[in-house]
Amino acid sequence: MKTRKIGTTDIEASVVALGTWAVGGGTWWGDSDDKQSVKAIHAAIDAGVNLIDTAPVYGWGRSEEVVGKAIHDRREKVVLATKCGLWWHDDTGKTFFELEGHAVKRTLGPKTIRQELEISLKRLQTDFIDLYQTHWPSLDPEHEPIADTMECLLRLKKEGKIRAIGASNVDIALIKAYQAVGVLDAIQPRYSMLDRAIEQELIPYCLEHHLSTLVYSPLEQGLLTGKITKEQTFKEGEFRNQLVWFKPENREKVIDMLEGWQDLTEKYRCTLAQLVIAWTVEQPGITFALCGARKPEHSIQNAKAGDLSLEPNDIQRMRHDVEALGQPIGA
């Protein structure tokens, strides 16, 4: 498994990271078997994955609790990342969305950050978080100054409760606001070969300022695994129905492209998913790829992508094919 450092820290993490949003189950992801999820986490660790990412809002704490059960006896093997800033315990903050009886607010005030951290530490059965990330920026009129947020995070770092600081879903202006107060180590943006918007400005900025990126949705909710067919339908309300690349006319183009890479999967003796993950972490400025798994076999398959080294010509060929898709219809 290839590893890279988080920002300018000495924290060494696997290029393939385990994302645990789906472990929380619920409306977004349907039924989830906690025992199976624990086995999946163990399988990932055994296969060389040490970076595990979660968040309180995933299953209203369920994801963190499952991760805590899985790692409590092997904490030293794990680079643990979780988040703060989505709050549903009282009326603090401005409503972001409502789901399953919870009104989730976005708030990054020091008071709630400290409360969130203590709750997360308890769920995760640990006394420190390796990478603590703000999940989303706060919203007006509860728009807390980022300086206050960052000062709180720096105090938590000084107290030894967190080791590194990250921010998810941020733009360059917000990153600069964090950096004006202290060192920001990583960001977590959306990125896949089908959604490369961050390559324009955000990635060059991260490269210049030694910021790591933990990119989420590198497999586009399974579309880039080759396991989703042109004819497949999804249940009403399922998250994937909202994604533009899942529209039948767009999905058909993607699947045709993937079928054209059969010679590459044979050459590297890998699956399509492994090929796509390997391509993703080979892109300049993409440090880690967050890959979800709720079954041990999926963890093992994803981890193997961290061992692949693609030849430059093949990397360029894949980029050419992806760019030839153009913009999805209805974007």
N, C-alpha and C positions, 0 to 999 in steps of 0.2 A: 504494500500500500504506500503510495506516494504521500508525503506529508509536507506541509508548509506552515510557516509561522503566522500567527494572527497579528497583523499590523507590525509594530516595532517591538512587540513583546517577545518573550522567550517561550510562549505557549505553542507547542508543536501539535498541529491537528491534521487529521486525514483529509485528503482532497475530496473524498466521498463522505458526506455527512449524512446522518440519519435524521430525517425530519419526522416529527411525531404528531402532526396535526390530525391525521386520520385516526391515530390511536385514541383520540378523545371521543370518536364516534359521533352520535347525535344526528341532527338534521342534515348536516353537511355530508357526513360520511356513512350513515347507516350504522347497523349493529357492529360492535367491535368486541372481540373476545380478549379480555385482559390477560388471561394466562398465555394465550397465543402471542399477544403483543410482547409480553415479557420474554418469551422464547425468541421472538424476532430481534429484540434488543440484544439479548445474549449472543445470538448468532452473528449479529453485526459486529459486536466487540471482538468475538473470536476470529472474525474474518479480517480484522485490522482496522475497522472503523472505530475511531475514538471520539469524534465530534458528534454530539447528540443535541439536537435543538428542539425546544418545546416552548410552551407559553401558557399562562394561566387560563386564557380564554378557550383553549382547546378542550372542549368537553367540560367547561366550568371547573377546571382543576383536575379532571380525570386523567388527562395526558401526563401532567406532572406527577400525579400519584403513581401511575403505572411505571413511569421512568424511575421514580424513587425506589419502588419495589425491586426493579430490575438491577439497579446499580449500587444499592446500599452496601453490598458485600464486595464490590469491585470498583469503588469510587476512584481509586488511584489510576485506573485505566481509562478514565473518561474525561474528556473536555466538555463540560456541561454548559450549555447555553440556554437561557430563558429570557423572558421579556417582562416589561411593565408598560403601563399606560392605557390599558383597556380595563375599565373599572365598572363593576355592577353592584357593589356592596352598599352604596348610599347614593345621594343625589349629586355628589361632586362631579363636575365635568359636564360636557355637552353630549347629548345622545348621538351615537354613531349608528347603531342599529338595534333592533329588538328581535329576540329569538328565544324560543322555548321559555317564555315567561321572564326573561332577563332583559332589562334595558341597559345596554352596554354604552358607557361613556368614554370619550377620549379625554384623558387628563394626565398631565405630567408634573403635578405639583409635588414638592418634597414630602409632604405629609402622606399622600397616597403611595408614593414610590416606596417609602420606608415600610408602610403596611404591606404592600404587595410583596416586597422582598422577604419579609418575615414569614408570610403565608407560604411563599414558594419554597423557602428553605425547609419548612416543616413538611410540605408535601414531598419534596425531593429527598428528604432524609439526609441532608447535608448541612454543613455550616458555612459553605461558601459557594459562589457561582463563578465559573471561569470567565464567561462572557455574558454580561448583563446588557440587554438591548431595549431601547424604547421601541414599542411596537408600531405606533403611529404618532404623527405630530398631534398636538392638542388643537382644539378648535375654538374660534371666537364664539361667545364672549369670554370663555374660560381659558383664554390663550395665555398660559403661563410662560413667562420669559424663559427661553432656552438656557440663559445664564443661570437661573435658579435651578433648573433641572440638572444641568451639568455640574454645578457646585455640589448638589446633593449626591450625584453619582461619584464624584471625586472623593467626597467624605466617606462614602461606603467603601470605596477602594482603599482609602487610608486605614479604615477600620478592619480591613482584611475580609470583608464579606463578599466582595467581588474582585476579580483580578484584571478584567479588561472591560472596556466600554464600547457598546455598539449602538447603532441606530438603524431601524428598519423603515423602508418606504420614505426616504428623505431625498431632497434635491440638493444641488450644490449650495444654494443660499442657506439652507438649514445646516448643512455640514459645516459651513464656515462659521455659523453662529456657535456650534458646539466647540469648534477648534479655537475660537476666540477666548474660551475659558480654560480649556485643557486638551489633553490628547484624546482624540477619538480613534479607536483601534480598527473598527470594522463597520461596514454597512450591510444591510440585507435587502437587496432589491429583487424584483421579479426579472427573470431572464431565461430565455431558451433560444434555440436556433430559429424559432418562429417569432420570437419577440425580442428583438435586439436593440430596442430604443436606447438603452443605457450606453451603447457603444459610442453614441454621438458626442456626448459631453461628460457624462458621469464617470465612465471608465477612464478616460484620459486624466481626469482630475484625481481619481483614486490612485492611479499609477504614479502621478507626480508627487502625491502626498503620502505615499506608503500606507494606504488604506486597504485592508482586506475586504473582499466581497464574498458573502455567503449567499449565493443566488438560489431563489426558490422557484419551483415549477419548471425545472430543466427538462422534464419529460412531458410537459404540457398535459398534466392530469391523465397521463397514460397514452395520449395520442401518438407519442413518438416511440412507443415500445413495439409497435407493429402488431399488437394484440387486439387493437380495435379495428373493426371492419367498416367498410363503406356503408353497409346496410344497418349497422347496429343502431338501436334506439336507446334512450335513457328515460328513466322515470320522471314524471312531472315534478318540478321543483329541484331536481338534481343540479348541483353546481355546474356541471359540465355543459348543461344546456345554455348557460349564459355566455359561454366562450365562443368567440367568432370562428376560430379554427375548427370547431366541432360542427359547424353548419355543413350539411351534406356536400355542397358544391366545393367547399374549402377542404373538407376532410378527404375527399377523393383525390385531390391534387397531392396532398401530403402522403397519403398511402402509396400512390404511384411512385413518388420520390423514394420512399423507404424501400419499396420493392426493387428499385434500381441499385440498391446498395448490397445486394446479396453477395456479390463478389468480395466486398469488404468484410462482411461478417465471416465469410469463409476464410479469407486471408488472415484475419486476426483471431479466428476461432472464438468468436464471441456472439452474443445476441445483439439485436438492433438496439435495445435499451443500453447495453454496455457500450456500444459504439457511440451512441449519442452522448452519454455521460462523459466518456473519454474525450470526445470532441469539445464538449463544453468546457472542461477544466484545462484544455489546451489553449483556449482563447486568451489573448492578452488581457490582464486585469481581472480575470475570473479566478478567484482563489479556491473556493470550495463550492461544491454542488450539493444542495440539500435534496435527498431522495427519500421519499416515504416508503415505509414497509410495515406490514402488520403480520407477515408470515415469515418464518425463518428462511425459507427458500428464496424469498424476495430479497431479504437482507444480504444473503450470500451472493446472489446474482448481481446486485448493485455494487457490492464491495469489489467484485472482480474488475469492474471498470477502472478502479484506482490503480490497477497493475498494468493497464494497457498503455503502450506508447505508440501513437499513430505517426506515420510518416508525414512529413510536411506536404507532399503532393496530395496525399489522401485528405488531409485537413482542408487544403485549398479546394479540392474537388467537391467536398461536401458543402463548403461555404458557397461555391458557385451554384450548386444545385438548389440550395436553400434560397439564395438571392433570386434565382430564376422563377421562384414561386410568385414573387411580387407581393402586393398587398392583398390580404384576404378580402373576398367579396363581403360587403356589409360592414367593413371596419369603420 
